[in-house]
Amino acid sequence: MSRVAVVRCPSYDIAAVRAAVERGIGLLGGVERFARSGETILLKPNLLIGRAPDRAVTTHPSVFRAVAELFLTAGASLTYGDSPAFGRAEGVAGRAGIAEAARELGVPLADFVTPVAASYPEGVLIKQFTIAQGVLDADGIVSLCKMKTHGLTRITGAIKNQYGCIPGLLKAEFHARLPNARLFTQMLVDLNGLLRPRLYVMDGVVAMEGNGPQGGQLRNMNVLLLSDDPVALDAAFCRLVDLDPHLVLPIVAGEEAGLGTAAGIEYVGDPIEGFVARDFVVNRRALPTTGTALRPGRLSLFFRRFVIPKPAIRPVRCTRCGTCVTICPVTPKAVDFEDAARSAPPVHRYDRCIRCYCCQEICPEGAIEIAVPLLGRLIRRAR
């Protein structure tokens, strides 16, 4: 059985977070179980994009600080870092409040720019990754993930957080190479198998529901979740929001690959039933039964265009900043302005769109949502 610690944390007051983190790690065996004195441990927060801590887009600096202090007390040498979806790590960490906490604790930013090839022959789909130098320099990783919804994977939590260990534009290349959710998910699972973080701490004090991972609504969940099993941790997240974990492809693929378990979880700490939010806004639609095989064919392309949900721009919210155009990983672009003057919002070309939802994920105004085509809605009603 995998153990998940469930710890109530009613606010980001540093004393409250410190007590919750210490209690949670104690329930899992203590910090000495995850790091020996003198080891270098990389703290990997979720730094999707530069947003203030109160936006709940990134791991809160109080959670970062509390975990860092505990590991420093145990004699570990710490670094931290992430490869944001948009912007430089230094700037994003600064706006998220992480850089200030790191400076005060003497924790340096790791090298998340230099790419290094890393072989993983055990991978189901990916046998070799390009990983940031700072990740491979560390003896171990502590993953500080954020409790949020996500357009492609329904939730972004423990498994998804390691995607930021791939530096810079190489992340966009994976979206272009892996043109459906199952392929992308298997890559995430292989990546976790390669990196094997020692501990996962999920910041769910204030979570994000709805149009996550950036444009959604804040939701007070008042909880920290901790585990050494990313599949179990993401399954615990699902339980909190009344989402069937079998609808979350990273959980399914993770179990199949032996990354962890979503069944038979031992919950320790506070009763998990006290945190369940059944009205949490998350995608609970059934998985498509056709057109989602690992290797796309003509039928899957048809389903992608006319059945599979697609990103859609709400013009009233769009500021025509062009971030969605910049982040689009395909060539030619699947979303672009129709004229150089940017006189109107960008337009999607769905025959090019691979449904990676990068544009929806990164839109700073939350102007891009995920819409289900008419045929997709009709199929779901007929089930």
Secondary structure, DSSP 8 states (H G I E B T S, - for coil): --EEEEEE--S--HHHHHHHHHHHHHHTT-GGGT--TT-EEEEEE---S---GGGSSS--HHHHHHHHHHHHHTT-EEEE----SSS-HHHHHHHTTHHHHHHHHT--B---SSEEEEE-TT-SS-SEEEEEHHHHHSSEEEEEEEEEEETTTEEESTTGGGGGGS-TTHHHHHHHHS-SHHHHHHHHHHHHHHH--SEEEEEEEEEEESSTTTSSEEEEEEEEEEES-HHHHHHHHHHHTT--GGG-HHHHHHHHTTS--SSS-EEEES-GGGG--TT---------SSS-SSS--HHHHHHHHHTS-EEEE-TTT-----HHHHH--SSS-SEE-SSTT--S--EE-TTT-----HHHHH-TT--EEEE--HHHHHHHHH-
